[in-house]
Amino acid sequence: MTDVVLDGVDKVYPGGLHAVHDLGLHIRDGELFVLLGPSGCGKSTVLRMIAGLEEITSGDLWLGGSVANELSPRDRNVAMVFQNGALYPHRSVRGNMMFPLQITKDDPVEARGKVTELARALGLDSMLDRLPGTLSGGQRQRVAMGRALIREPSLFLMDEPLSSLDAGLRAELRVEIAALVRSTGATTVYVTHDQVEAMTMADRIAVMRDGVLEDVGTPEQVYQDPATMFVAAFLSSPPINLMSATAWAVQDQGVVLDLGPQRLTLPWDDPRSTGLIHHHGEPVTVGLRADALTQVSGPATGQELTGQVRTLEFHGHEWLAYAEAGIPSVDATEFTQRVAPQHVEPAVSRVKALFRRPAPQPEPELEHTGHHRRTDLIFRIISGPRPQRGEEVRLAVALDRLLVFDARGRRIGPVSR
């Protein structure tokens, strides 16, 4: 078993493409760690650098307490599963799974016993003599996992292994994969662009964007307490409501978030107010997930938003309502530069202190190239009366669920890790 430390790792390809920027991560021994982000964010490049399939431009990779930059892939004791499985088409299931043991010249009798035992755990025991071309996509991925696990690696790497499968099979296999790799105790790094896979499988998640680490934490932490606006928007279904506002510190009230035609107020005893004082008179972005808004009909409290229902969507277990509120909204993807947040995992700063690397250079200011536009407030209706299209609604705001981001897309206020 092993832990993985990436200390100030950069990857620059010929031609100047900077794929990974100053990455600092500590992946713990035995952890199922997910690298999450949109296509092209650098997550597969990170996985390939850990495996030794890509050279590190600068920085250090530590495996099990030793620098591994110069180790060949075969000397790193890692096993990798790719998106397409990469099976040998002329070998049976048994032959594919036995191949790594044949390379290492294991005893044939013991090797066959290992294959039989692992095939039973993977639900492949009735298919051992079949060729890959006769298997379904999910079965082929099981075989690929078996071939990787048969070596008993200290580090297990998975590069979007479910992305080519249909939704039902992905849901089934992600449960099996998570249970299997946890039962082995091997440290696992799993790459995906699917937020559902990440949230349901991971012990911890690292969210990347354009080669930069945006946030690290448990699934609950990065969802409920995101460090950046991008993370809040990326881990959100339905989309999070991101609203343009101006923060005003008012002595007898607290911090007023001016949303144009509407406003919300954070009292002075709210921990976010201390940080917002430093943004008095400045533009900020207010984030509210759909389940932080509840339709109410009683007396007004002043901590509500109003809108006119434009459309309704039925999702089986709930309805989603879209209400025009006249509040300018913000698109998290409209920021042209991405920078690492101040609130990344404490382990990252500990790693940097441990290896005493130079402090990073001051980060550039973000430039927002988009424009504000009027869009809907999205809120959930799980029970109770359902509004009609065109109806005016009042929505109570769960202030403890309210997120505020500065002009650089970073959270204002404490982020718990």
LINPEDA-V458097 format. One record per residue. N is the residue number from 1. RES is the residue in one small letter. D_LAST is the distance of its C-alpha to the last C-alpha in Angstrom with 1 decimal. Layout:
BEGIN
n=N res=RES d_last=D_LAST
n=N res=RES d_last=D_LAST
END
This chain:
BEGIN
n=1 res=m d_last=25.1
n=2 res=t d_last=23.0
n=3 res=d d_last=19.7
n=4 res=v d_last=19.5
n=5 res=v d_last=18.5
n=6 res=l d_last=19.3
n=7 res=d d_last=19.7
n=8 res=g d_last=20.8
n=9 res=v d_last=22.5
n=10 res=d d_last=24.9
n=11 res=k d_last=27.4
n=12 res=v d_last=30.4
n=13 res=y d_last=33.3
n=14 res=p d_last=36.9
n=15 res=g d_last=37.7
n=16 res=g d_last=34.6
n=17 res=l d_last=32.1
n=18 res=h d_last=28.7
n=19 res=a d_last=26.7
n=20 res=v d_last=23.5
n=21 res=h d_last=22.3
n=22 res=d d_last=20.8
n=23 res=l d_last=18.3
n=24 res=g d_last=15.9
n=25 res=l d_last=14.3
n=26 res=h d_last=14.1
n=27 res=i d_last=15.1
n=28 res=r d_last=15.5
n=29 res=d d_last=18.8
n=30 res=g d_last=19.7
n=31 res=e d_last=16.8
n=32 res=l d_last=17.7
n=33 res=f d_last=15.8
n=34 res=v d_last=16.7
n=35 res=l d_last=17.5
n=36 res=l d_last=17.9
n=37 res=g d_last=19.8
n=38 res=p d_last=23.3
n=39 res=s d_last=26.4
n=40 res=g d_last=26.9
n=41 res=c d_last=23.3
n=42 res=g d_last=23.7
n=43 res=k d_last=21.9
n=44 res=s d_last=25.2
n=45 res=t d_last=26.1
n=46 res=v d_last=23.0
n=47 res=l d_last=24.1
n=48 res=r d_last=27.6
n=49 res=m d_last=26.7
n=50 res=i d_last=25.0
n=51 res=a d_last=28.2
n=52 res=g d_last=30.5
n=53 res=l d_last=32.1
n=54 res=e d_last=31.1
n=55 res=e d_last=31.4
n=56 res=i d_last=28.6
n=57 res=t d_last=29.9
n=58 res=s d_last=27.9
n=59 res=g d_last=25.0
n=60 res=d d_last=24.6
n=61 res=l d_last=23.8
n=62 res=w d_last=23.3
n=63 res=l d_last=24.1
n=64 res=g d_last=24.1
n=65 res=g d_last=24.2
n=66 res=s d_last=27.0
n=67 res=v d_last=27.3
n=68 res=a d_last=28.5
n=69 res=n d_last=29.4
n=70 res=e d_last=33.1
n=71 res=l d_last=33.1
n=72 res=s d_last=35.0
n=73 res=p d_last=33.3
n=74 res=r d_last=35.5
n=75 res=d d_last=34.4
n=76 res=r d_last=30.6
n=77 res=n d_last=31.0
n=78 res=v d_last=29.1
n=79 res=a d_last=30.3
n=80 res=m d_last=29.8
n=81 res=v d_last=30.5
n=82 res=f d_last=31.4
n=83 res=q d_last=31.7
n=84 res=n d_last=35.4
n=85 res=g d_last=35.5
n=86 res=a d_last=38.0
n=87 res=l d_last=40.4
n=88 res=y d_last=43.9
n=89 res=p d_last=46.2
n=90 res=h d_last=49.2
n=91 res=r d_last=47.4
n=92 res=s d_last=46.9
n=93 res=v d_last=43.6
n=94 res=r d_last=44.7
n=95 res=g d_last=45.6
n=96 res=n d_last=42.4
n=97 res=m d_last=40.3
n=98 res=m d_last=42.8
n=99 res=f d_last=42.9
n=100 res=p d_last=40.0
n=101 res=l d_last=41.8
n=102 res=q d_last=45.1
n=103 res=i d_last=43.8
n=104 res=t d_last=42.7
n=105 res=k d_last=46.1
n=106 res=d d_last=44.8
n=107 res=d d_last=47.5
n=108 res=p d_last=48.6
n=109 res=v d_last=48.9
n=110 res=e d_last=45.5
n=111 res=a d_last=44.0
n=112 res=r d_last=45.7
n=113 res=g d_last=44.3
n=114 res=k d_last=40.8
n=115 res=v d_last=41.2
n=116 res=t d_last=42.8
n=117 res=e d_last=40.0
n=118 res=l d_last=37.2
n=119 res=a d_last=39.2
n=120 res=r d_last=39.5
n=121 res=a d_last=35.7
n=122 res=l d_last=35.4
n=123 res=g d_last=38.3
n=124 res=l d_last=40.5
n=125 res=d d_last=43.1
n=126 res=s d_last=45.8
n=127 res=m d_last=45.3
n=128 res=l d_last=45.6
n=129 res=d d_last=48.9
n=130 res=r d_last=48.0
n=131 res=l d_last=47.4
n=132 res=p d_last=44.2
n=133 res=g d_last=46.4
n=134 res=t d_last=47.1
n=135 res=l d_last=43.5
n=136 res=s d_last=41.2
n=137 res=g d_last=38.1
n=138 res=g d_last=35.8
n=139 res=q d_last=38.2
n=140 res=r d_last=38.2
n=141 res=q d_last=34.4
n=142 res=r d_last=34.7
n=143 res=v d_last=37.3
n=144 res=a d_last=35.2
n=145 res=m d_last=32.3
n=146 res=g d_last=35.0
n=147 res=r d_last=36.4
n=148 res=a d_last=33.0
n=149 res=l d_last=32.1
n=150 res=i d_last=35.6
n=151 res=r d_last=35.0
n=152 res=e d_last=32.2
n=153 res=p d_last=30.0
n=154 res=s d_last=27.1
n=155 res=l d_last=25.2
n=156 res=f d_last=25.6
n=157 res=l d_last=25.2
n=158 res=m d_last=25.8
n=159 res=d d_last=26.6
n=160 res=e d_last=26.7
n=161 res=p d_last=29.0
n=162 res=l d_last=29.3
n=163 res=s d_last=29.8
n=164 res=s d_last=33.6
n=165 res=l d_last=33.9
n=166 res=d d_last=34.5
n=167 res=a d_last=31.9
n=168 res=g d_last=33.2
n=169 res=l d_last=33.3
n=170 res=r d_last=29.8
n=171 res=a d_last=28.5
n=172 res=e d_last=30.6
n=173 res=l d_last=29.7
n=174 res=r d_last=25.9
n=175 res=v d_last=26.1
n=176 res=e d_last=28.5
n=177 res=i d_last=26.6
n=178 res=a d_last=23.3
n=179 res=a d_last=25.4
n=180 res=l d_last=27.5
n=181 res=v d_last=25.1
n=182 res=r d_last=23.1
n=183 res=s d_last=26.5
n=184 res=t d_last=27.3
n=185 res=g d_last=24.2
n=186 res=a d_last=24.2
n=187 res=t d_last=21.2
n=188 res=t d_last=21.3
n=189 res=v d_last=20.3
n=190 res=y d_last=21.2
n=191 res=v d_last=21.9
n=192 res=t d_last=22.5
n=193 res=h d_last=22.8
n=194 res=d d_last=22.7
n=195 res=q d_last=19.7
n=196 res=v d_last=21.1
n=197 res=e d_last=21.4
n=198 res=a d_last=17.8
n=199 res=m d_last=16.5
n=200 res=t d_last=19.0
n=201 res=m d_last=19.0
n=202 res=a d_last=15.8
n=203 res=d d_last=13.6
n=204 res=r d_last=11.2
n=205 res=i d_last=12.2
n=206 res=a d_last=12.8
n=207 res=v d_last=14.5
n=208 res=m d_last=17.3
n=209 res=r d_last=20.0
n=210 res=d d_last=23.1
n=211 res=g d_last=22.0
n=212 res=v d_last=18.9
n=213 res=l d_last=15.2
n=214 res=e d_last=13.7
n=215 res=d d_last=10.2
n=216 res=v d_last=8.5
n=217 res=g d_last=6.7
n=218 res=t d_last=8.5
n=219 res=p d_last=11.4
n=220 res=e d_last=10.4
n=221 res=q d_last=7.1
n=222 res=v d_last=9.2
n=223 res=y d_last=12.1
n=224 res=q d_last=11.3
n=225 res=d d_last=8.7
n=226 res=p d_last=10.0
n=227 res=a d_last=9.8
n=228 res=t d_last=13.6
n=229 res=m d_last=16.7
n=230 res=f d_last=17.7
n=231 res=v d_last=14.8
n=232 res=a d_last=15.5
n=233 res=a d_last=19.1
n=234 res=f d_last=19.0
n=235 res=l d_last=17.1
n=236 res=s d_last=19.6
n=237 res=s d_last=22.8
n=238 res=p d_last=24.8
n=239 res=p d_last=23.8
n=240 res=i d_last=21.6
n=241 res=n d_last=23.7
n=242 res=l d_last=23.1
n=243 res=m d_last=25.4
n=244 res=s d_last=26.7
n=245 res=a d_last=26.8
n=246 res=t d_last=27.6
n=247 res=a d_last=25.8
n=248 res=w d_last=28.3
n=249 res=a d_last=27.7
n=250 res=v d_last=30.5
n=251 res=q d_last=31.3
n=252 res=d d_last=32.4
n=253 res=q d_last=30.0
n=254 res=g d_last=26.5
n=255 res=v d_last=25.1
n=256 res=v d_last=27.3
n=257 res=l d_last=26.1
n=258 res=d d_last=29.4
n=259 res=l d_last=29.5
n=260 res=g d_last=33.2
n=261 res=p d_last=35.3
n=262 res=q d_last=32.5
n=263 res=r d_last=29.9
n=264 res=l d_last=27.0
n=265 res=t d_last=26.1
n=266 res=l d_last=22.9
n=267 res=p d_last=24.2
n=268 res=w d_last=23.7
n=269 res=d d_last=21.6
n=270 res=d d_last=18.9
n=271 res=p d_last=15.9
n=272 res=r d_last=16.2
n=273 res=s d_last=19.8
n=274 res=t d_last=19.2
n=275 res=g d_last=17.8
n=276 res=l d_last=20.5
n=277 res=i d_last=23.2
n=278 res=h d_last=22.9
n=279 res=h d_last=23.7
n=280 res=h d_last=26.8
n=281 res=g d_last=29.3
n=282 res=e d_last=27.2
n=283 res=p d_last=26.4
n=284 res=v d_last=23.0
n=285 res=t d_last=22.0
n=286 res=v d_last=21.2
n=287 res=g d_last=19.6
n=288 res=l d_last=20.5
n=289 res=r d_last=20.4
n=290 res=a d_last=23.8
n=291 res=d d_last=22.8
n=292 res=a d_last=21.7
n=293 res=l d_last=25.5
n=294 res=t d_last=28.1
n=295 res=q d_last=31.8
n=296 res=v d_last=33.5
n=297 res=s d_last=37.1
n=298 res=g d_last=37.2
n=299 res=p d_last=37.5
n=300 res=a d_last=35.4
n=301 res=t d_last=32.5
n=302 res=g d_last=31.7
n=303 res=q d_last=28.2
n=304 res=e d_last=29.7
n=305 res=l d_last=30.5
n=306 res=t d_last=33.9
n=307 res=g d_last=35.2
n=308 res=q d_last=38.0
n=309 res=v d_last=37.4
n=310 res=r d_last=38.5
n=311 res=t d_last=37.9
n=312 res=l d_last=36.5
n=313 res=e d_last=35.3
n=314 res=f d_last=35.7
n=315 res=h d_last=33.1
n=316 res=g d_last=34.6
n=317 res=h d_last=32.0
n=318 res=e d_last=31.5
n=319 res=w d_last=32.9
n=320 res=l d_last=31.2
n=321 res=a d_last=32.8
n=322 res=y d_last=33.0
n=323 res=a d_last=34.0
n=324 res=e d_last=35.3
n=325 res=a d_last=33.9
n=326 res=g d_last=35.1
n=327 res=i d_last=31.7
n=328 res=p d_last=31.2
n=329 res=s d_last=28.4
n=330 res=v d_last=26.3
n=331 res=d d_last=25.9
n=332 res=a d_last=22.6
n=333 res=t d_last=24.8
n=334 res=e d_last=27.1
n=335 res=f d_last=25.3
n=336 res=t d_last=27.3
n=337 res=q d_last=24.9
n=338 res=r d_last=21.3
n=339 res=v d_last=19.1
n=340 res=a d_last=15.7
n=341 res=p d_last=13.1
n=342 res=q d_last=12.0
n=343 res=h d_last=8.3
n=344 res=v d_last=8.2
n=345 res=e d_last=6.5
n=346 res=p d_last=7.3
n=347 res=a d_last=9.9
n=348 res=v d_last=11.7
n=349 res=s d_last=12.6
n=350 res=r d_last=13.6
n=351 res=v d_last=15.8
n=352 res=k d_last=17.4
n=353 res=a d_last=18.2
n=354 res=l d_last=19.6
n=355 res=f d_last=22.0
n=356 res=r d_last=22.7
n=357 res=r d_last=23.0
n=358 res=p d_last=24.1
n=359 res=a d_last=21.7
n=360 res=p d_last=21.6
n=361 res=q d_last=24.2
n=362 res=p d_last=23.7
n=363 res=e d_last=22.7
n=364 res=p d_last=25.3
n=365 res=e d_last=25.3
n=366 res=l d_last=24.9
n=367 res=e d_last=28.1
n=368 res=h d_last=28.2
n=369 res=t d_last=31.3
n=370 res=g d_last=31.3
n=371 res=h d_last=32.8
n=372 res=h d_last=31.8
n=373 res=r d_last=33.6
n=374 res=r d_last=34.1
n=375 res=t d_last=32.6
n=376 res=d d_last=31.8
n=377 res=l d_last=29.2
n=378 res=i d_last=28.2
n=379 res=f d_last=27.8
n=380 res=r d_last=28.2
n=381 res=i d_last=31.1
n=382 res=i d_last=30.8
n=383 res=s d_last=33.5
n=384 res=g d_last=36.0
n=385 res=p d_last=38.4
n=386 res=r d_last=37.9
n=387 res=p d_last=38.8
n=388 res=q d_last=41.5
n=389 res=r d_last=41.6
n=390 res=g d_last=42.5
n=391 res=e d_last=41.4
n=392 res=e d_last=39.5
n=393 res=v d_last=36.3
n=394 res=r d_last=34.0
n=395 res=l d_last=30.3
n=396 res=a d_last=28.2
n=397 res=v d_last=24.7
n=398 res=a d_last=21.8
n=399 res=l d_last=20.4
n=400 res=d d_last=17.1
n=401 res=r d_last=16.6
n=402 res=l d_last=17.8
n=403 res=l d_last=15.9
n=404 res=v d_last=17.4
n=405 res=f d_last=17.5
n=406 res=d d_last=19.6
n=407 res=a d_last=22.6
n=408 res=r d_last=20.6
n=409 res=g d_last=18.5
n=410 res=r d_last=15.3
n=411 res=r d_last=13.4
n=412 res=i d_last=14.9
n=413 res=g d_last=13.0
n=414 res=p d_last=9.6
n=415 res=v d_last=6.6
n=416 res=s d_last=3.8
n=417 res=r d_last=0.0
END
